[in-house]
Amino acid sequence: MSWLAWIVFGLIAGALAKLIMPGPDGGGWLKTILLGIVGALVGGWVGTLLGVGSVQGFDLGSMAIAVGGALIVLFIGRKFF
């Protein structure tokens, strides 16, 4: 994917993760994009370890993995910060 696709993908995945797990997360759209991109990386890594799959492109399966990774990042971030 191109860098622009990663930004849009990250925004959607981060926004969905914040919608699923609401809380006192600030930072605006930039933090949401970074959350989604890091979530895609974490989700791809965990998905590969579990044999579920990885983030391959801009599709529904990759989005589910990215949102799952973003939820993991949100959970860990809230426990430590």
PDB file of N, CA, C and O in Angstrom:
ATOM      1  N   MET A   1       0.836  -1.180   0.000  1.00  0.00           N
ATOM      2  CA  MET A   1       0.000   0.000   0.000  1.00  0.00           C
ATOM      3  C   MET A   1       0.882   1.244   0.000  1.00  0.00           C
ATOM      4  O   MET A   1       2.001   1.226   0.512  1.00  0.00           O
ATOM      5  N   SER A   2       0.370   2.311  -0.574  1.00  0.00           N
ATOM      6  CA  SER A   2       1.096   3.571  -0.582  1.00  0.00           C
ATOM      7  C   SER A   2       0.959   4.249   0.779  1.00  0.00           C
ATOM      8  O   SER A   2       0.154   3.831   1.611  1.00  0.00           O
ATOM      9  N   TRP A   3       1.732   5.270   0.993  1.00  0.00           N
ATOM     10  CA  TRP A   3       1.694   5.958   2.280  1.00  0.00           C
ATOM     11  C   TRP A   3       0.341   6.638   2.495  1.00  0.00           C
ATOM     12  O   TRP A   3      -0.132   6.714   3.629  1.00  0.00           O
ATOM     13  N   LEU A   4      -0.279   7.124   1.445  1.00  0.00           N
ATOM     14  CA  LEU A   4      -1.598   7.738   1.576  1.00  0.00           C
ATOM     15  C   LEU A   4      -2.645   6.686   1.967  1.00  0.00           C
ATOM     16  O   LEU A   4      -3.530   6.957   2.780  1.00  0.00           O
ATOM     17  N   ALA A   5      -2.541   5.505   1.394  1.00  0.00           N
ATOM     18  CA  ALA A   5      -3.466   4.422   1.757  1.00  0.00           C
ATOM     19  C   ALA A   5      -3.270   4.027   3.218  1.00  0.00           C
ATOM     20  O   ALA A   5      -4.247   3.745   3.913  1.00  0.00           O
ATOM     21  N   TRP A   6      -2.030   4.001   3.693  1.00  0.00           N
ATOM     22  CA  TRP A   6      -1.767   3.678   5.095  1.00  0.00           C
ATOM     23  C   TRP A   6      -2.372   4.724   6.021  1.00  0.00           C
ATOM     24  O   TRP A   6      -2.879   4.383   7.090  1.00  0.00           O
ATOM     25  N   ILE A   7      -2.327   6.009   5.621  1.00  0.00           N
ATOM     26  CA  ILE A   7      -2.911   7.067   6.439  1.00  0.00           C
ATOM     27  C   ILE A   7      -4.425   6.897   6.529  1.00  0.00           C
ATOM     28  O   ILE A   7      -4.993   6.969   7.618  1.00  0.00           O
ATOM     29  N   VAL A   8      -5.075   6.673   5.397  1.00  0.00           N
ATOM     30  CA  VAL A   8      -6.531   6.485   5.392  1.00  0.00           C
ATOM     31  C   VAL A   8      -6.906   5.210   6.153  1.00  0.00           C
ATOM     32  O   VAL A   8      -7.849   5.205   6.944  1.00  0.00           O
ATOM     33  N   PHE A   9      -6.165   4.143   5.908  1.00  0.00           N
ATOM     34  CA  PHE A   9      -6.392   2.871   6.595  1.00  0.00           C
ATOM     35  C   PHE A   9      -6.236   3.046   8.100  1.00  0.00           C
ATOM     36  O   PHE A   9      -7.052   2.550   8.878  1.00  0.00           O
ATOM     37  N   GLY A  10      -5.176   3.760   8.508  1.00  0.00           N
ATOM     38  CA  GLY A  10      -4.939   4.008   9.930  1.00  0.00           C
ATOM     39  C   GLY A  10      -6.030   4.844  10.563  1.00  0.00           C
ATOM     40  O   GLY A  10      -6.430   4.589  11.699  1.00  0.00           O
ATOM     41  N   LEU A  11      -6.520   5.847   9.835  1.00  0.00           N
ATOM     42  CA  LEU A  11      -7.597   6.689  10.359  1.00  0.00           C
ATOM     43  C   LEU A  11      -8.861   5.872  10.589  1.00  0.00           C
ATOM     44  O   LEU A  11      -9.506   6.001  11.630  1.00  0.00           O
ATOM     45  N   ILE A  12      -9.213   5.041   9.631  1.00  0.00           N
ATOM     46  CA  ILE A  12     -10.424   4.219   9.762  1.00  0.00           C
ATOM     47  C   ILE A  12     -10.263   3.200  10.894  1.00  0.00           C
ATOM     48  O   ILE A  12     -11.153   3.056  11.733  1.00  0.00           O
ATOM     49  N   ALA A  13      -9.134   2.498  10.915  1.00  0.00           N
ATOM     50  CA  ALA A  13      -8.914   1.478  11.948  1.00  0.00           C
ATOM     51  C   ALA A  13      -8.849   2.106  13.338  1.00  0.00           C
ATOM     52  O   ALA A  13      -9.432   1.571  14.282  1.00  0.00           O
ATOM     53  N   GLY A  14      -8.155   3.224  13.475  1.00  0.00           N
ATOM     54  CA  GLY A  14      -8.066   3.901  14.773  1.00  0.00           C
ATOM     55  C   GLY A  14      -9.416   4.416  15.240  1.00  0.00           C
ATOM     56  O   GLY A  14      -9.752   4.309  16.419  1.00  0.00           O
ATOM     57  N   ALA A  15     -10.196   4.979  14.312  1.00  0.00           N
ATOM     58  CA  ALA A  15     -11.520   5.491  14.669  1.00  0.00           C
ATOM     59  C   ALA A  15     -12.444   4.356  15.100  1.00  0.00           C
ATOM     60  O   ALA A  15     -13.196   4.504  16.063  1.00  0.00           O
ATOM     61  N   LEU A  16     -12.395   3.233  14.402  1.00  0.00           N
ATOM     62  CA  LEU A  16     -13.224   2.080  14.784  1.00  0.00           C
ATOM     63  C   LEU A  16     -12.816   1.543  16.155  1.00  0.00           C
ATOM     64  O   LEU A  16     -13.672   1.173  16.959  1.00  0.00           O
ATOM     65  N   ALA A  17     -11.507   1.503  16.422  1.00  0.00           N
ATOM     66  CA  ALA A  17     -11.045   1.015  17.718  1.00  0.00           C
ATOM     67  C   ALA A  17     -11.497   1.939  18.841  1.00  0.00           C
ATOM     68  O   ALA A  17     -11.906   1.471  19.904  1.00  0.00           O
ATOM     69  N   LYS A  18     -11.424   3.255  18.610  1.00  0.00           N
ATOM     70  CA  LYS A  18     -11.886   4.197  19.633  1.00  0.00           C
ATOM     71  C   LYS A  18     -13.396   4.132  19.806  1.00  0.00           C
ATOM     72  O   LYS A  18     -13.903   4.382  20.899  1.00  0.00           O
ATOM     73  N   LEU A  19     -14.119   3.802  18.745  1.00  0.00           N
ATOM     74  CA  LEU A  19     -15.567   3.652  18.824  1.00  0.00           C
ATOM     75  C   LEU A  19     -15.938   2.411  19.631  1.00  0.00           C
ATOM     76  O   LEU A  19     -16.885   2.438  20.417  1.00  0.00           O
ATOM     77  N   ILE A  20     -15.191   1.320  19.437  1.00  0.00           N
ATOM     78  CA  ILE A  20     -15.454   0.072  20.154  1.00  0.00           C
ATOM     79  C   ILE A  20     -15.063   0.191  21.623  1.00  0.00           C
ATOM     80  O   ILE A  20     -15.766  -0.316  22.497  1.00  0.00           O
ATOM     81  N   MET A  21     -13.921   0.874  21.902  1.00  0.00           N
ATOM     82  CA  MET A  21     -13.423   1.011  23.266  1.00  0.00           C
ATOM     83  C   MET A  21     -13.344   2.501  23.629  1.00  0.00           C
ATOM     84  O   MET A  21     -12.260   3.084  23.618  1.00  0.00           O
ATOM     85  N   PRO A  22     -14.482   3.113  23.949  1.00  0.00           N
ATOM     86  CA  PRO A  22     -14.464   4.546  24.256  1.00  0.00           C
ATOM     87  C   PRO A  22     -13.747   4.820  25.573  1.00  0.00           C
ATOM     88  O   PRO A  22     -13.694   3.974  26.465  1.00  0.00           O
ATOM     89  N   GLY A  23     -13.207   6.007  25.663  1.00  0.00           N
ATOM     90  CA  GLY A  23     -12.515   6.379  26.883  1.00  0.00           C
ATOM     91  C   GLY A  23     -11.912   7.762  26.758  1.00  0.00           C
ATOM     92  O   GLY A  23     -12.182   8.481  25.796  1.00  0.00           O
ATOM     93  N   PRO A  24     -11.108   8.129  27.718  1.00  0.00           N
ATOM     94  CA  PRO A  24     -10.549   9.484  27.768  1.00  0.00           C
ATOM     95  C   PRO A  24      -9.316   9.661  26.885  1.00  0.00           C
ATOM     96  O   PRO A  24      -8.298  10.175  27.348  1.00  0.00           O
ATOM     97  N   ASP A  25      -9.392   9.248  25.637  1.00  0.00           N
ATOM     98  CA  ASP A  25      -8.247   9.353  24.734  1.00  0.00           C
ATOM     99  C   ASP A  25      -8.334  10.676  23.979  1.00  0.00           C
ATOM    100  O   ASP A  25      -9.300  10.935  23.261  1.00  0.00           O
ATOM    101  N   GLY A  26      -7.334  11.487  24.151  1.00  0.00           N
ATOM    102  CA  GLY A  26      -7.268  12.752  23.428  1.00  0.00           C
ATOM    103  C   GLY A  26      -6.353  12.612  22.225  1.00  0.00           C
ATOM    104  O   GLY A  26      -6.039  11.499  21.803  1.00  0.00           O
ATOM    105  N   GLY A  27      -5.935  13.713  21.685  1.00  0.00           N
ATOM    106  CA  GLY A  27      -4.949  13.688  20.623  1.00  0.00           C
ATOM    107  C   GLY A  27      -5.492  13.979  19.246  1.00  0.00           C
ATOM    108  O   GLY A  27      -4.719  14.296  18.342  1.00  0.00           O
ATOM    109  N   GLY A  28      -6.783  13.883  19.056  1.00  0.00           N
ATOM    110  CA  GLY A  28      -7.362  14.219  17.766  1.00  0.00           C
ATOM    111  C   GLY A  28      -7.094  13.208  16.677  1.00  0.00           C
ATOM    112  O   GLY A  28      -6.786  12.046  16.943  1.00  0.00           O
ATOM    113  N   TRP A  29      -7.215  13.671  15.442  1.00  0.00           N
ATOM    114  CA  TRP A  29      -7.138  12.766  14.290  1.00  0.00           C
ATOM    115  C   TRP A  29      -5.731  12.256  14.046  1.00  0.00           C
ATOM    116  O   TRP A  29      -5.578  11.150  13.527  1.00  0.00           O
ATOM    117  N   LEU A  30      -4.683  13.018  14.401  1.00  0.00           N
ATOM    118  CA  LEU A  30      -3.312  12.548  14.187  1.00  0.00           C
ATOM    119  C   LEU A  30      -3.013  11.335  15.078  1.00  0.00           C
ATOM    120  O   LEU A  30      -2.428  10.350  14.626  1.00  0.00           O
ATOM    121  N   LYS A  31      -3.415  11.422  16.325  1.00  0.00           N
ATOM    122  CA  LYS A  31      -3.217  10.284  17.232  1.00  0.00           C
ATOM    123  C   LYS A  31      -4.052   9.084  16.793  1.00  0.00           C
ATOM    124  O   LYS A  31      -3.630   7.939  16.954  1.00  0.00           O
ATOM    125  N   THR A  32      -5.238   9.348  16.239  1.00  0.00           N
ATOM    126  CA  THR A  32      -6.090   8.262  15.749  1.00  0.00           C
ATOM    127  C   THR A  32      -5.442   7.565  14.561  1.00  0.00           C
ATOM    128  O   THR A  32      -5.493   6.339  14.464  1.00  0.00           O
ATOM    129  N   ILE A  33      -4.833   8.329  13.653  1.00  0.00           N
ATOM    130  CA  ILE A  33      -4.129   7.740  12.514  1.00  0.00           C
ATOM    131  C   ILE A  33      -2.958   6.889  12.991  1.00  0.00           C
ATOM    132  O   ILE A  33      -2.776   5.761  12.533  1.00  0.00           O
ATOM    133  N   LEU A  34      -2.165   7.431  13.910  1.00  0.00           N
ATOM    134  CA  LEU A  34      -1.017   6.677  14.431  1.00  0.00           C
ATOM    135  C   LEU A  34      -1.475   5.419  15.169  1.00  0.00           C
ATOM    136  O   LEU A  34      -0.843   4.369  15.062  1.00  0.00           O
ATOM    137  N   LEU A  35      -2.567   5.528  15.912  1.00  0.00           N
ATOM    138  CA  LEU A  35      -3.127   4.358  16.591  1.00  0.00           C
ATOM    139  C   LEU A  35      -3.503   3.281  15.582  1.00  0.00           C
ATOM    140  O   LEU A  35      -3.213   2.104  15.791  1.00  0.00           O
ATOM    141  N   GLY A  36      -4.142   3.676  14.498  1.00  0.00           N
ATOM    142  CA  GLY A  36      -4.547   2.713  13.480  1.00  0.00           C
ATOM    143  C   GLY A  36      -3.369   2.070  12.772  1.00  0.00           C
ATOM    144  O   GLY A  36      -3.389   0.869  12.501  1.00  0.00           O
ATOM    145  N   ILE A  37      -2.337   2.861  12.466  1.00  0.00           N
ATOM    146  CA  ILE A  37      -1.156   2.310  11.782  1.00  0.00           C
ATOM    147  C   ILE A  37      -0.401   1.366  12.705  1.00  0.00           C
ATOM    148  O   ILE A  37      -0.020   0.271  12.291  1.00  0.00           O
ATOM    149  N   VAL A  38      -0.179   1.774  13.945  1.00  0.00           N
ATOM    150  CA  VAL A  38       0.495   0.891  14.905  1.00  0.00           C
ATOM    151  C   VAL A  38      -0.368  -0.338  15.181  1.00  0.00           C
ATOM    152  O   VAL A  38       0.147  -1.446  15.330  1.00  0.00           O
ATOM    153  N   GLY A  39      -1.677  -0.134  15.247  1.00  0.00           N
ATOM    154  CA  GLY A  39      -2.591  -1.260  15.431  1.00  0.00           C
ATOM    155  C   GLY A  39      -2.512  -2.250  14.288  1.00  0.00           C
ATOM    156  O   GLY A  39      -2.594  -3.459  14.507  1.00  0.00           O
ATOM    157  N   ALA A  40      -2.353  -1.748  13.056  1.00  0.00           N
ATOM    158  CA  ALA A  40      -2.204  -2.647  11.909  1.00  0.00           C
ATOM    159  C   ALA A  40      -0.919  -3.456  12.013  1.00  0.00           C
ATOM    160  O   ALA A  40      -0.901  -4.644  11.691  1.00  0.00           O
ATOM    161  N   LEU A  41       0.143  -2.822  12.457  1.00  0.00           N
ATOM    162  CA  LEU A  41       1.413  -3.543  12.623  1.00  0.00           C
ATOM    163  C   LEU A  41       1.311  -4.589  13.727  1.00  0.00           C
ATOM    164  O   LEU A  41       1.726  -5.734  13.547  1.00  0.00           O
ATOM    165  N   VAL A  42       0.755  -4.188  14.872  1.00  0.00           N
ATOM    166  CA  VAL A  42       0.595  -5.126  15.988  1.00  0.00           C
ATOM    167  C   VAL A  42      -0.372  -6.246  15.618  1.00  0.00           C
ATOM    168  O   VAL A  42      -0.101  -7.418  15.880  1.00  0.00           O
ATOM    169  N   GLY A  43      -1.493  -5.885  15.012  1.00  0.00           N
ATOM    170  CA  GLY A  43      -2.468  -6.892  14.609  1.00  0.00           C
ATOM    171  C   GLY A  43      -1.925  -7.861  13.580  1.00  0.00           C
ATOM    172  O   GLY A  43      -2.205  -9.059  13.637  1.00  0.00           O
ATOM    173  N   GLY A  44      -1.141  -7.342  12.631  1.00  0.00           N
ATOM    174  CA  GLY A  44      -0.505  -8.213  11.641  1.00  0.00           C
ATOM    175  C   GLY A  44       0.485  -9.172  12.269  1.00  0.00           C
ATOM    176  O   GLY A  44       0.572 -10.336  11.878  1.00  0.00           O
ATOM    177  N   TRP A  45       1.239  -8.671  13.257  1.00  0.00           N
ATOM    178  CA  TRP A  45       2.218  -9.510  13.938  1.00  0.00           C
ATOM    179  C   TRP A  45       1.510 -10.595  14.753  1.00  0.00           C
ATOM    180  O   TRP A  45       1.882 -11.766  14.684  1.00  0.00           O
ATOM    181  N   VAL A  46       0.490 -10.206  15.525  1.00  0.00           N
ATOM    182  CA  VAL A  46      -0.248 -11.174  16.344  1.00  0.00           C
ATOM    183  C   VAL A  46      -1.011 -12.155  15.447  1.00  0.00           C
ATOM    184  O   VAL A  46      -1.042 -13.355  15.716  1.00  0.00           O
ATOM    185  N   GLY A  47      -1.624 -11.634  14.379  1.00  0.00           N
ATOM    186  CA  GLY A  47      -2.359 -12.499  13.454  1.00  0.00           C
ATOM    187  C   GLY A  47      -1.471 -13.526  12.785  1.00  0.00           C
ATOM    188  O   GLY A  47      -1.883 -14.666  12.569  1.00  0.00           O
ATOM    189  N   THR A  48      -0.247 -13.126  12.453  1.00  0.00           N
ATOM    190  CA  THR A  48       0.701 -14.055  11.851  1.00  0.00           C
ATOM    191  C   THR A  48       1.127 -15.117  12.860  1.00  0.00           C
ATOM    192  O   THR A  48       1.236 -16.295  12.521  1.00  0.00           O
ATOM    193  N   LEU A  49       1.367 -14.694  14.104  1.00  0.00           N
ATOM    194  CA  LEU A  49       1.745 -15.658  15.144  1.00  0.00           C
ATOM    195  C   LEU A  49       0.640 -16.681  15.401  1.00  0.00           C
ATOM    196  O   LEU A  49       0.918 -17.860  15.621  1.00  0.00           O
ATOM    197  N   LEU A  50      -0.611 -16.227  15.373  1.00  0.00           N
ATOM    198  CA  LEU A  50      -1.739 -17.126  15.634  1.00  0.00           C
ATOM    199  C   LEU A  50      -2.201 -17.881  14.386  1.00  0.00           C
ATOM    200  O   LEU A  50      -3.044 -18.774  14.479  1.00  0.00           O
ATOM    201  N   GLY A  51      -1.661 -17.532  13.232  1.00  0.00           N
ATOM    202  CA  GLY A  51      -2.030 -18.195  11.995  1.00  0.00           C
ATOM    203  C   GLY A  51      -3.347 -17.708  11.416  1.00  0.00           C
ATOM    204  O   GLY A  51      -3.930 -18.377  10.563  1.00  0.00           O
ATOM    205  N   VAL A  52      -3.827 -16.552  11.867  1.00  0.00           N
ATOM    206  CA  VAL A  52      -5.097 -16.001  11.392  1.00  0.00           C
ATOM    207  C   VAL A  52      -4.911 -15.268  10.079  1.00  0.00           C
ATOM    208  O   VAL A  52      -5.765 -15.351   9.196  1.00  0.00           O
ATOM    209  N   GLY A  53      -3.818 -14.561   9.940  1.00  0.00           N
ATOM    210  CA  GLY A  53      -3.553 -13.787   8.739  1.00  0.00           C
ATOM    211  C   GLY A  53      -2.798 -12.521   9.082  1.00  0.00           C
ATOM    212  O   GLY A  53      -2.398 -12.316  10.228  1.00  0.00           O
ATOM    213  N   SER A  54      -2.605 -11.678   8.094  1.00  0.00           N
ATOM    214  CA  SER A  54      -1.906 -10.424   8.313  1.00  0.00           C
ATOM    215  C   SER A  54      -2.560  -9.343   7.471  1.00  0.00           C
ATOM    216  O   SER A  54      -3.494  -9.604   6.713  1.00  0.00           O
ATOM    217  N   VAL A  55      -2.057  -8.127   7.618  1.00  0.00           N
ATOM    218  CA  VAL A  55      -2.581  -6.998   6.849  1.00  0.00           C
ATOM    219  C   VAL A  55      -1.930  -7.045   5.469  1.00  0.00           C
ATOM    220  O   VAL A  55      -0.736  -6.781   5.326  1.00  0.00           O
ATOM    221  N   GLN A  56      -2.723  -7.384   4.459  1.00  0.00           N
ATOM    222  CA  GLN A  56      -2.210  -7.554   3.103  1.00  0.00           C
ATOM    223  C   GLN A  56      -2.583  -6.398   2.185  1.00  0.00           C
ATOM    224  O   GLN A  56      -1.858  -6.109   1.232  1.00  0.00           O
ATOM    225  N   GLY A  57      -3.679  -5.747   2.450  1.00  0.00           N
ATOM    226  CA  GLY A  57      -4.148  -4.675   1.595  1.00  0.00           C
ATOM    227  C   GLY A  57      -5.320  -3.965   2.231  1.00  0.00           C
ATOM    228  O   GLY A  57      -5.569  -4.114   3.428  1.00  0.00           O
ATOM    229  N   PHE A  58      -6.028  -3.208   1.450  1.00  0.00           N
ATOM    230  CA  PHE A  58      -7.161  -2.429   1.952  1.00  0.00           C
ATOM    231  C   PHE A  58      -8.434  -3.238   1.761  1.00  0.00           C
ATOM    232  O   PHE A  58      -9.220  -2.963   0.855  1.00  0.00           O
ATOM    233  N   ASP A  59      -8.639  -4.245   2.623  1.00  0.00           N
ATOM    234  CA  ASP A  59      -9.835  -5.080   2.536  1.00  0.00           C
ATOM    235  C   ASP A  59     -10.405  -5.316   3.936  1.00  0.00           C
ATOM    236  O   ASP A  59      -9.827  -4.883   4.933  1.00  0.00           O
ATOM    237  N   LEU A  60     -11.533  -6.000   3.994  1.00  0.00           N
ATOM    238  CA  LEU A  60     -12.246  -6.182   5.252  1.00  0.00           C
ATOM    239  C   LEU A  60     -11.459  -7.026   6.261  1.00  0.00           C
ATOM    240  O   LEU A  60     -11.451  -6.717   7.453  1.00  0.00           O
ATOM    241  N   GLY A  61     -10.809  -8.069   5.798  1.00  0.00           N
ATOM    242  CA  GLY A  61     -10.022  -8.916   6.697  1.00  0.00           C
ATOM    243  C   GLY A  61      -8.851  -8.168   7.306  1.00  0.00           C
ATOM    244  O   GLY A  61      -8.580  -8.288   8.500  1.00  0.00           O
ATOM    245  N   SER A  62      -8.160  -7.396   6.480  1.00  0.00           N
ATOM    246  CA  SER A  62      -7.043  -6.592   6.983  1.00  0.00           C
ATOM    247  C   SER A  62      -7.531  -5.537   7.958  1.00  0.00           C
ATOM    248  O   SER A  62      -6.859  -5.247   8.948  1.00  0.00           O
ATOM    249  N   MET A  63      -8.699  -4.959   7.687  1.00  0.00           N
ATOM    250  CA  MET A  63      -9.256  -3.945   8.586  1.00  0.00           C
ATOM    251  C   MET A  63      -9.594  -4.563   9.937  1.00  0.00           C
ATOM    252  O   MET A  63      -9.352  -3.945  10.974  1.00  0.00           O
ATOM    253  N   ALA A  64     -10.148  -5.771   9.941  1.00  0.00           N
ATOM    254  CA  ALA A  64     -10.476  -6.448  11.198  1.00  0.00           C
ATOM    255  C   ALA A  64      -9.212  -6.724  12.004  1.00  0.00           C
ATOM    256  O   ALA A  64      -9.206  -6.550  13.223  1.00  0.00           O
ATOM    257  N   ILE A  65      -8.158  -7.146  11.346  1.00  0.00           N
ATOM    258  CA  ILE A  65      -6.893  -7.409  12.030  1.00  0.00           C
ATOM    259  C   ILE A  65      -6.304  -6.107  12.572  1.00  0.00           C
ATOM    260  O   ILE A  65      -5.790  -6.079  13.691  1.00  0.00           O
ATOM    261  N   ALA A  66      -6.376  -5.029  11.786  1.00  0.00           N
ATOM    262  CA  ALA A  66      -5.853  -3.736  12.222  1.00  0.00           C
ATOM    263  C   ALA A  66      -6.642  -3.185  13.405  1.00  0.00           C
ATOM    264  O   ALA A  66      -6.054  -2.646  14.342  1.00  0.00           O
ATOM    265  N   VAL A  67      -7.952  -3.313  13.372  1.00  0.00           N
ATOM    266  CA  VAL A  67      -8.771  -2.844  14.491  1.00  0.00           C
ATOM    267  C   VAL A  67      -8.480  -3.668  15.738  1.00  0.00           C
ATOM    268  O   VAL A  67      -8.407  -3.119  16.837  1.00  0.00           O
ATOM    269  N   GLY A  68      -8.315  -4.963  15.584  1.00  0.00           N
ATOM    270  CA  GLY A  68      -7.945  -5.808  16.722  1.00  0.00           C
ATOM    271  C   GLY A  68      -6.609  -5.404  17.316  1.00  0.00           C
ATOM    272  O   GLY A  68      -6.457  -5.354  18.536  1.00  0.00           O
ATOM    273  N   GLY A  69      -5.641  -5.117  16.460  1.00  0.00           N
ATOM    274  CA  GLY A  69      -4.345  -4.642  16.943  1.00  0.00           C
ATOM    275  C   GLY A  69      -4.449  -3.290  17.615  1.00  0.00           C
ATOM    276  O   GLY A  69      -3.790  -3.050  18.627  1.00  0.00           O
ATOM    277  N   ALA A  70      -5.270  -2.399  17.070  1.00  0.00           N
ATOM    278  CA  ALA A  70      -5.458  -1.080  17.684  1.00  0.00           C
ATOM    279  C   ALA A  70      -6.131  -1.209  19.050  1.00  0.00           C
ATOM    280  O   ALA A  70      -5.823  -0.449  19.968  1.00  0.00           O
ATOM    281  N   LEU A  71      -7.043  -2.162  19.188  1.00  0.00           N
ATOM    282  CA  LEU A  71      -7.660  -2.401  20.495  1.00  0.00           C
ATOM    283  C   LEU A  71      -6.626  -2.883  21.511  1.00  0.00           C
ATOM    284  O   LEU A  71      -6.664  -2.495  22.678  1.00  0.00           O
ATOM    285  N   ILE A  72      -5.710  -3.725  21.061  1.00  0.00           N
ATOM    286  CA  ILE A  72      -4.625  -4.187  21.942  1.00  0.00           C
ATOM    287  C   ILE A  72      -3.765  -3.001  22.364  1.00  0.00           C
ATOM    288  O   ILE A  72      -3.425  -2.869  23.539  1.00  0.00           O
ATOM    289  N   VAL A  73      -3.412  -2.136  21.412  1.00  0.00           N
ATOM    290  CA  VAL A  73      -2.590  -0.962  21.707  1.00  0.00           C
ATOM    291  C   VAL A  73      -3.328  -0.025  22.669  1.00  0.00           C
ATOM    292  O   VAL A  73      -2.725   0.488  23.612  1.00  0.00           O
ATOM    293  N   LEU A  74      -4.623   0.202  22.441  1.00  0.00           N
ATOM    294  CA  LEU A  74      -5.410   1.044  23.345  1.00  0.00           C
ATOM    295  C   LEU A  74      -5.442   0.464  24.756  1.00  0.00           C
ATOM    296  O   LEU A  74      -5.262   1.189  25.735  1.00  0.00           O
ATOM    297  N   PHE A  75      -5.670  -0.831  24.857  1.00  0.00           N
ATOM    298  CA  PHE A  75      -5.745  -1.487  26.160  1.00  0.00           C
ATOM    299  C   PHE A  75      -4.426  -1.346  26.919  1.00  0.00           C
ATOM    300  O   PHE A  75      -4.413  -0.959  28.087  1.00  0.00           O
ATOM    301  N   ILE A  76      -3.328  -1.660  26.253  1.00  0.00           N
ATOM    302  CA  ILE A  76      -2.017  -1.574  26.892  1.00  0.00           C
ATOM    303  C   ILE A  76      -1.677  -0.122  27.237  1.00  0.00           C
ATOM    304  O   ILE A  76      -1.149   0.162  28.312  1.00  0.00           O
ATOM    305  N   GLY A  77      -1.984   0.785  26.317  1.00  0.00           N
ATOM    306  CA  GLY A  77      -1.708   2.192  26.568  1.00  0.00           C
ATOM    307  C   GLY A  77      -2.464   2.736  27.764  1.00  0.00           C
ATOM    308  O   GLY A  77      -1.921   3.526  28.536  1.00  0.00           O
ATOM    309  N   ARG A  78      -3.706   2.323  27.925  1.00  0.00           N
ATOM    310  CA  ARG A  78      -4.497   2.779  29.067  1.00  0.00           C
ATOM    311  C   ARG A  78      -4.012   2.175  30.387  1.00  0.00           C
ATOM    312  O   ARG A  78      -4.152   2.799  31.439  1.00  0.00           O
ATOM    313  N   LYS A  79      -3.455   0.992  30.340  1.00  0.00           N
ATOM    314  CA  LYS A  79      -2.947   0.381  31.574  1.00  0.00           C
ATOM    315  C   LYS A  79      -1.669   1.040  32.066  1.00  0.00           C
ATOM    316  O   LYS A  79      -1.422   1.093  33.271  1.00  0.00           O
ATOM    317  N   PHE A  80      -0.847   1.548  31.136  1.00  0.00           N
ATOM    318  CA  PHE A  80       0.448   2.104  31.519  1.00  0.00           C
ATOM    319  C   PHE A  80       0.487   3.629  31.558  1.00  0.00           C
ATOM    320  O   PHE A  80       1.359   4.204  32.210  1.00  0.00           O
ATOM    321  N   PHE A  81      -0.445   4.296  30.869  1.00  0.00           N
ATOM    322  CA  PHE A  81      -0.377   5.763  30.826  1.00  0.00           C
ATOM    323  C   PHE A  81      -1.615   6.357  31.377  1.00  0.00           C
ATOM    324  O   PHE A  81      -1.744   7.580  31.425  1.00  0.00           O
TER     325      PHE A  81
END
